[in-house]
Each structure stands twice: as C-alpha cells, then as structure tokens.
C-alpha cells in the first residue's frame, strides 16, 4: 500500500516539475508525471530491498525528492533537445524555402 502512495506522490511531484520548468510546450504533458511516478516506484523498491523501514521518514524523503530530481533532469534535457531540434528544422526550412 505504501508503494501506491509513493507512486502517487511521484506523479504529483512530476506534474509540478512539468509546470515549473521551461519548455513545457515542447514536451508531452505526461512526461513529467510518468517519469516521476516510475522513479518513485523504483527508488521505493530499491530502498525497501536495502532494508529501509516502510514507516521511516527518510524513505519518503529520498523517494519523493529523488523522483523530483529525475523528472526535472528528464524534462530539462528533453525540452532543450526538442527546442534545438525545432530550431534546426525551421532553419533548414527557411534556407530551402526562401
């Protein structure tokens, strides 16, 4: 049951990351929440396998902050790469069409 709450927390953190970071129009609306949820699930499972207790506070802090960091890195990289690819495409179109 705690895994479900951790995944839901990761989804929420990823949604906040999507809204806060720039280039939100250049990437999908679900990229941040999905990456946050998956990262929270993976971190939660890894920490429980490492022996961290379910009712401890640190497992929540690490899982939710870690999912936010992973979602932020993915959103930042995807946004920059997409913006650069769009600019290169528009430059090619201008050069060939004008």
N, C-alpha and C positions, 0 to 999 in steps of 0.2 A: 504494500500500500504506500509506503514511503517513496518507492521508486516512481509511482504515479505522480505524487506531489512534486518530486524533484523534476520530472519531465515537464509538468505544467509550469513550474517556476522557470525552467529553462526556456519554454515557449514564450512566457511573458518577458523575460529578460531579452530574448532575441527580438521580440517585437519592439521593445523600447530602443534597442540598438538600431534597428532598421529606421525608426523615425528620427533618431537623434543624428545619425551620421549623414554626411552629404551624399549626393548622387543617388538618392532613393528612387528617382525616376529611371535610373539606368540599370536597375536590377529588379528582380521579381519581388513582389510584396511578401512572399512566403519564405524567401531565402533566409532572412534573419531568424524568424521563429523556428523554422525547421532545423537550422544548424544549432541554435541554442538548445532546442529540445534533445536533439541527438547527443550533443556534447554533454549535457547534464546527465543523460542516461548512462553514457559511457563512463563519465567521471564518478557517478554514484556507484556503479557496479565495481569499478576498479578500486574505489576506496573501501567498499564493503569487503571485497576479496582481500584487501590489505589488512582487514581486521578493525577498521574504524567502526565504532558503535552507531547503530541507527538513531539512537536518541541523543547523540552528542551534537553539540552546536557547530563544531568545526567541519563536519561532513557537509552540512548545509551551506556554510560559508564558501568552502572550496568548490563544491559542485555548482553553486549558482554564480559565483564570481568567475569561475573557470569557464562556464558556458557563455557568460557575457564577453569574456576576452576572446574566446574562439569565434563567437558570432561577429564581434567587432572586426577582427582581423579578416575574416572571410568577406564581410560586407565591404570593408575598405579596399581590399585587393580586387574584388570583382567590380566595384564601382570605378576604380581608377583604370582597370584594364578595359572595361566596356567604354568608358569615355574616350580613352586613347584610340580604341578600335573605331569608334564612331567618327572621331575627328579625322583619322587616316582615310576612312571610307569617303567622307564628304570632300576631303581634299582631292582624292582621285576622281570623284565625280565632277568637281569644279574644273579640274585640269583637262579632263577628257571632253566635257560637255561645253565648255565656254570658249 
